[in-house]
Amino acid sequence: MKDYFDDIKKMLGENKAYEKLVESQGVCLICGHDNPIDFEDHHIGGKSNSSIGISLCRNCHGRLSRNQQQDWPNGWSRKSKPSMKALAMLLRGISDVLRVISDHLWEMSYDE
């Protein structure tokens, strides 16, 4: 089993990884996973709709990104769209994040 601190030392040599650690505050905002090597940035409303992002572990990021690709309306990722539509996509993204957090907490309540 790899030592967690070996991974941290390796990351500190990479400026980008260090920035991710600082920006993410050390945990996935959905599940609480705390290995900074696994962090990815998630654009809540999609890159074309907003620059607002959060730091998530790979699993939670993948879950939200798949939801955007599969369940969001056609054209949501187009760069040119009315500003109200872009705002609607940002709000939908926030809703998705809250739903995934809620699902995670629901599942935790049944863990024994």
C-alpha positions in Angstrom: 0.0 0.0 0.0 1.3 3.4 -1.0 2.1 5.9 1.7 -0.2 8.9 1.6 2.6 11.3 2.5 4.8 10.0 -0.3 2.0 11.2 -2.7 1.8 14.6 -1.0 5.6 15.1 -1.3 5.4 14.2 -5.0 2.6 16.7 -5.4 4.4 19.5 -3.7 7.0 19.4 -6.5 4.2 20.2 -9.0 3.0 23.8 -8.7 -0.4 23.0 -10.3 -1.1 20.2 -7.9 -0.2 22.4 -5.0 -2.6 25.1 -6.2 -5.4 22.5 -6.4 -4.6 21.4 -2.8 -4.9 25.0 -1.6 -8.0 25.8 -3.6 -9.8 22.6 -2.5 -9.3 23.1 1.2 -8.2 19.5 1.3 -11.5 17.6 0.9 -14.1 16.8 -1.8 -17.0 19.1 -1.2 -19.5 16.3 -1.7 -18.2 13.2 -0.1 -15.3 14.5 2.1 -12.6 12.3 0.3 -9.3 13.8 1.5 -6.6 12.6 -0.9 -5.6 15.7 -2.8 -4.2 13.7 -5.7 -7.8 12.7 -6.6 -9.1 16.3 -6.8 -10.5 17.7 -10.0 -12.2 21.0 -10.8 -15.9 20.8 -11.7 -17.5 23.7 -13.6 -20.9 23.8 -11.9 -22.8 25.2 -14.9 -20.4 23.9 -17.5 -17.4 25.9 -18.8 -19.5 27.7 -21.4 -22.0 28.9 -18.9 -19.9 30.0 -15.9 -16.4 30.1 -14.5 -17.7 29.0 -11.1 -16.1 25.7 -10.1 -15.7 23.5 -7.1 -13.1 20.9 -6.1 -14.3 17.3 -6.1 -12.8 13.9 -6.0 -12.7 12.0 -9.3 -15.7 9.9 -8.5 -18.0 12.8 -7.6 -16.7 14.9 -10.5 -17.4 12.0 -12.9 -20.9 11.5 -11.5 -21.8 15.2 -12.0 -20.2 15.4 -15.4 -22.0 12.3 -16.6 -25.3 13.9 -15.4 -24.5 17.0 -17.5 -23.8 15.0 -20.6 -26.7 12.6 -20.3 -29.6 14.6 -18.7 -29.1 18.2 -19.5 -31.0 19.7 -22.5 -29.4 19.8 -26.0 -27.3 22.8 -26.6 -26.5 23.5 -22.9 -22.7 23.5 -23.7 -22.9 25.9 -26.7 -20.8 29.0 -26.1 -23.3 31.5 -27.6 -26.6 31.5 -25.8 -28.8 34.1 -24.1 -27.4 35.1 -20.7 -30.6 33.9 -19.0 -30.1 30.4 -20.4 -26.5 30.4 -19.1 -27.8 31.4 -15.7 -30.4 28.6 -15.9 -27.7 26.1 -16.6 -25.6 27.4 -13.6 -28.6 27.1 -11.3 -29.3 23.6 -12.7 -25.7 22.7 -11.9 -26.0 24.0 -8.3 -29.2 21.9 -8.0 -27.3 18.8 -9.2 -24.5 19.4 -6.7 -27.0 19.7 -3.9 -28.9 16.6 -5.0 -25.6 14.6 -5.1 -24.7 15.8 -1.6 -28.2 14.9 -0.4 -27.9 11.4 -1.9 -24.6 10.9 -0.3 -25.9 12.0 3.1 -29.0 9.7 2.7 -26.7 6.8 2.0 -24.5 7.6 5.0 -27.6 7.5 7.3 -28.1 3.8 6.5 -24.4 2.8 7.0 -24.0 0.8 10.1 
